[in-house]
Amino acid sequence: MNEEKLEQELRDYFHAETKTIEPPSDWWDRTISQVIGQNRRIRWFGFMPARLAWVFVPLLILFTAGVVYAAGSVIDEIFQKYTGNVGKAGFAQEMDLSQTINGVTVRLERAYADNNVVLLGYTISGPADYFTHGDKLTTVDGQSLPGQGAMGFKPGSTEVFNNWAPSERVAVVDTFDTSSLIGVSSELNLNLTVPVQDWTNPGINAPVVGVFTFNFSVPVHPGILFDVNQTAAAKGISFTLRNVEISHYQTEVIFQPFMQDIYDSRANPIITLTTPSGQSVPYSAGGFLRNLPVYYFMGDFSGEHGEWTVTISELDYPGEITETTEVPGSGGNVIEGKSGPSSSLSGPWVFHFEVP
């Protein structure tokens, strides 16, 4: 996909309430990787069926907040469908928090937390259409939780979601990173601040109809952390798998800092996780955790015992970037680029560890 086509698609989705089919889970990752010449991928949770509330441009994450009706709310449906075992097994806590300002109500309906992530499900209701930008999640002692991505929905696809309340305009599942928090125990005490904006004229400078705040607690579902500290070498390149953390929502695979030439070449490791039951799971996203490369594998594998395998099958090298442009609104964090032919280097680099 070329730069002009991607830009047009983003613009079309952002300004129109269109129906869409469910794309492959790695759609965004594959699409952006074709036009961005960098390996610092962000976490992304792709667009879902229903009329999309907005498009989330990388690193320009639009956040919302929001409450609970009963077990038949649209947020419950979304958690059941898109948060894996967190929703299906009932790990998410039902909330009963709402705030109304200028005729607009924000309702916080679901919350889930583990050592890696906080998930929040919420709706915005009122007489018009709304979106949010720049909301913040902090602990009561002032530690900030970075936003990781979100799924946004608007009513209009009843064959997918049937439980919209009459005044609901937006439903969202939002994610925040908890991995850097200090002193996490069995419960997180959190503060959420949400500026809601009028969707009539979408954009960062759209009128703010109210700033909503919520203070709440959510139990922490502890993950299982394994210190692997194993090195694999092939083709003159070494990788060291440092830790693996398994939770109900995802598994994180954390490496030692890569060799400098891997960074400089913008190489992208293609990584697969194989569980003891034989499931082979490609990574859904990657990024950096305290300057360490980290890759995320979606799904609840906490009940898997025996030998696990992490495999880097190859390194993908993007072609030399010949032209770059900044993505509007990203503050210089995201660059679109035209590049020449790509190449790859096959490994494999293989790591094994036991989960008792």
N, C-alpha and C positions, 0 to 999 in steps of 0.2 A: 504494500500500500504506500503510495507516495505521500509527500508532505501535504500537498494541496488537497488531496482526497480526504486525509485524516482531519485536517482543519475544517473542511466543509461538513464532515460528519459530526464533529463535536459541536459546531455551530448549530446545525440542524436539530440535534437532540436537545441542546440547551434551550433553544427558543421555541420548541414545539412540543406538545404533549402527544407523543406518538406511541402506538403500540409496537411491541417488539417481541421476537421470539427469544427464548433463553439461549445465550451463546455458550460455547464451551467455557469451562472454568478458567482456562488460561488465555481467553480471548484478549483481554487488555494487555497482559504480559507480552504476548506474541506481537500484538499490533504496535505497541509503543516501542518494543525492541527493534523494530524495523526502521524507525525514524529517529531514535535517540541513541547516540553513540556513546553510551556509558553503561557500566555494569552495576551502578548503584540503584537497584530497583527498589521501589517502595512497595509497601503492602497494598494489595488491591483486592477488593471483593467486587466481582463483576456485576453489571446491571442485571436486574431480574425482571421477570414478566410483570406486567401491569404498566400503566402509563407512567413513565419515568418522571420522578420529581425533578431531577437535574442530572447533568453529567459532571462527574468529579474529575477535574483535570489534575494530573499528578502534582503533589505537594501544594496544590490549592484546594485543600479539603474543605468542603462545605459541611458544617455540622448543624444538627438540630437536637432538640430535646423534647422530652415530653412527659396516660395513666390507664389505669386498668379498668376495664369493664368487667367482664367475667371471662371464663375460660374460652369464650368464643370470639375474642377480639381479633382484629386484623394483625396486631402485633404477635399474638399467639400463633396465628397461621404462619407468619413470616419466620418466627423462631423455629417452628416445627419443620419448615421446609428448608431453611437456609443456614441454620447453625448446628447441623448435625446432631450428635447425641446430647448436646447441651439443651436443645429444645425437646427432643423426643423423650429423653430420660427424666425430664423435669428438674435439671440442675439449676435452671434460671429461677430467680426469686421473683414472685409476683410483688409489684409495688402498688401503692395507692397514694400517689402524689400528684397534685395538679395546682396550677396557678393561672389566674385569669387577669389579663391586663388589656384595657381598651377593647373588650369584646373578644379577645383572642385567648384561647386556652391551650396550654401545653401540658401534656399528660405523660408521666413516666410510668411505663407499664411492666417492664421486665428489666432485670439486672443480673449479670453473671460476672464472677471474678475468679481468676486463678493467678498463679505466679507470673503469667505472661500477659494476660489480657483482661480488660473489662469490656463487656458487651452491654449496651443500653438500648432498649427498645422504647420508642416514644412516638406520639402523634401530636400534630398541631391542628386545632379546630378553630373555625371562625367564619365570618361572612365572605372572605376573599381567599386568594391563594397566597401561600407564604413559602419562604425558604429561610435558612439561617446561614450565617458565616461568622466564624471566629469564636465559637463557643469554647469554654475552657472547663477542664475537669482537674481538680486538685484534691489532695488529702486535706484533712482539717489542720494538719500541722504545716501546710504550705508546699508540699511536694507536688510538682506538676506532672500530669500524665500525658505524654505526647499522643496526639491523634494518629491513628493508623489507616483509617479509611471508613467507608460507610456504604450502605445500600439504601437508596431512596426510592419511594413509591408514591404514586398518586392514584386515586380511584379511577376505574374505567375498564378494568379487566376482570369482570365478575366470574368468569370461568376459572380464574386463578385464585382470587381472593373475594370471599363472599361476605365478610363480616365488617365492612366499613360502617362506622356510625354516620348518621346523616350529615353532620357538620365537619367531619374529618377531611382535611385537605392534603395532609402529608403524613406518611408513616415511614419511620427510619429505624434501622439497626446500625448503631454506631460502635466503633471499636477504639480502645485506648490501650497504650502499652504500659504494663505494670512492672516490667522486668527490671527497671532501674530503681524501683522504690526501696527504701531502707526501712527495716523494722516491720515488715509485713507479717502479721500474725494470722489469727483465724477470721478476722473481720477487717474490712476497709471502711473507714468513715470518710465520706466524699462530699465535695461541693461542686455542683454543676451550674455554670452560668451560660445562659443562652440568649443571644440577641436575635430576635425574630424580625425578618424584613418582609416587606410587601413584594409579592411576586408579580404584580401588575407591570412593573418595569424592572425586570430582573437585572441584577448586577450588584457588585460590591457596594456601590453607593446608593442602592435602593433605600427608601425610607424605613427606618426602624420603628416597628409598632410597639415594641416593648422588650425589656431585658428581664428574662425569667431566671430565678435562682432556686436551686433545690439542694437541701442537705439530707443525706440519707446514708444508711449503712448497708453493706452487702457482705455475705459470708464468702470467704476465700476457699476455693477447692484446691488443695495443695497438689502440685505436680510431683512427678518422680524425676529427680535429677541424677544423671550418671556422669561421672568423670571418666571419659574414655582415654584421652591423651595418647592417641595412636597416630603414627605417621605412615603414610603410603607414598611411594615414589614410582614414577614412570616417566619416560621420555625426558629425563633430566629435571623434572619438576617434582617438588614434594609438597604435600598437603598434610596438615595435622588437624585431626578431629579432636576438639577439646572437650565439649560437653554435649549431651543430649538431654532435653527435658520433655517429658511426656505429660500431657494434661488431657482433660476431657475434650477440649476444643481443638487442639492442634499439638503437633510435636515440633520442637525447635531443635535444629542441628547447628551447633556453633563451632566455628573453626578458629584456629590461631590466625593472626594476620597473614594474608597472602604475601607471596614474594612480590617485591616492588614491580617487577616486570609484568606480573599479572595485572596489577592495578594500571600501570602505564599503558598496557595494550588494550585495556577495557575488556579483557576476556571474560566471558560468562560461563561459569561451570554448569554443566548439565548434570543434575543430581537426582538420584532416586533412592527412596527409602524402602527396604523390604522387611516386612514384619515376620515373626516366627510362623504365622499362619500362611505365609506365602503371598500376602498382598504386596503389590509393587506400586508405590505411590510417588509420582513426580512432585517436585516442590511447587507450591502455589505462588510463592513470592519470596523475596529475599531483601536484605538490607544490612544495616550495621547496628550492633548492640555494643555500646561502649567501645567503639572502633573495631569490634570483632565481626567478621562476616557471619551472618546468621541466615538460615533458610527455614521456611515454614512449610509443614506438611499438614494439610487440613484433615481432620478426622479424629475420632476417639479410639486410640490404640492402647489405652491404659490397662486393658485386660490381657494384653499379649505377653506371654512369658516364653523365654527361650532365646535363641540367637537372632539378633537383629543385624542387618547389613545396610551400610550407607555406601553408595557407589557414585563416584564422579566418572561418568562414562566418557566425557569429552569436554574440551574447552572450545567455545565458539568465539571467534574473533571477528568483530565488525570491521568492515572496510574503512579506509581512511575517510574521515569526514571532510567534505569539500565545501560545504555551505551550512551555516547554522543560523537559526533564528530563535529568539526567546519566546516561550509560550506566554501569551498575554496573561497578566495577573499572577504569574508564578514568582515574581520577585527575583528572577534570574536563577531560580533553583532548577528549572526544567528547560532543556534546550532541545529543539527539534533539529535534526540534521540530515542532510543528504550525504550518502556515503557510497563508496565504491564496493567492489565484490567482497564478500565475507569469506572466511576460511575457518577451519576447525583443526584441532589436534586431539586424536583419540588416545584414551588412557588404556585400561581403566585404573582408577585409584580406588581401592576397596578397603573398607573398614568393617570389622565385626565386633560386636559386644553382646554380652549376656544380660538379660533381664530375668532375675530369679522369680 
